[in-house]
Amino acid sequence: MEPRSIIGFVLGDAKIMLSEAGRNIAAIRLTSEPKTRPKEIDPSFRVVNVTDKGEEGLVITVCKPL
């Protein structure tokens, strides 16, 4: 599975897909508009970027949907 193929999916579904493919998640980062930073990352947030850090795993960037 190509890690970038999860871009556009909600985080909850992306985590399931990566788990089934045997991929590790190193970190989940949140991006948002200025002054509207949510306190917690929710499974309904959308994946907007994925960076493969090799042995460490994947760094997933998510945003809150409108």
Secondary structure by P-SEA (a helix, b strand, c coil): ccccccccccaaaaaaaaaaacccccbbbbbbcccccccccccccccccccccccccbbbbbbbcc
